[in-house]
Amino acid sequence: MKVRGLALYCDGSTAFVTLAGLADYQAVVKGDIEAIGLPDGSTMWSNEDGMAMLPDEPNIFATRIAHLGSPDTLIGGGVVLGPVLLTGPMDQEGNDSDVTEAAIALAATVLWPRRVAPLPDARPLPTLVQNCTHPGEPISRHGDDFCPDCGANLSELPTPVQNQRRFLATINTPGYLPEADVDDPAIFDSAREAWDYLASERKRDEDDFAEDERGYSGVVNTLEMLAEGNFDPAFGVGSDGTGTVSGGTVGYDGDHDLGRAYSVTDVTNENEED
């Protein structure tokens, strides 16, 4: 029996596909399939071995949908890797059905939230929006950067306010002070740069203790997605990019790991003299 599914790719593009058998599912997700349940009983099919096969293909859109549907499936801010498929609920014989309107609508709310960029044919934005002063990190869409609060095209503004803010990146063991250079703190002009710094620090630690070639951990994937500006509550951050991502201590194999906390804090007010 053929089934109509919705393929969702890492760049946010989608396509309806006809699935005649297991091989069609595997062709889309690039390997063996793994099921993630959605609220209406539909299924998201992802690559079962994404960490090994697709470590450099985070799918932020699928990750958001997965957290909405099965938050317990992605423990610790896990990331869905590679393209995914959405299909409808299974019938009494255990066969998939066509993707539902509810699942399509759920995907649409993630792909095209109301606050993101206006459509290309939208009416001109009012003067207030053109002079946007919201502090949030911009969202990239269609080659331009847009304000996540009002939808203003920041690429058309002479001096976006975002560049005037300051963000501090810190790493610490929970319960202990950050391991930072007091005389030369890791302060950046954007939250993205701060998360990129933290991702580099985590990767360096993992490189020092690498014992195999399975690639970097899910913590690195999450930090890199934040460095790309994918600020989502599912990752423990706010719309301005501030927050904390937790992970295990690299190289520790004991029973009492306190873990590591990677944080970005807005310190704009503390650095006005700069």
PyMOL commands that set and color helices and strands:
alter all, ss='L'
color gray80, all
select helices_A, chain A and resi 22-29+50-53+60-69+71-73+101-111+127-130+154-156+161-164+191-208+218-227+233-235+269-271
alter helices_A, ss='H'
color red, helices_A
select strands_A, chain A and resi 3-8+14-19+33-37+43-47+84-87+139-141+144-146+167-172+187-188+243-247+260-266
alter strands_A, ss='S'
color yellow, strands_A
deselect
rebuild
show_as cartoon
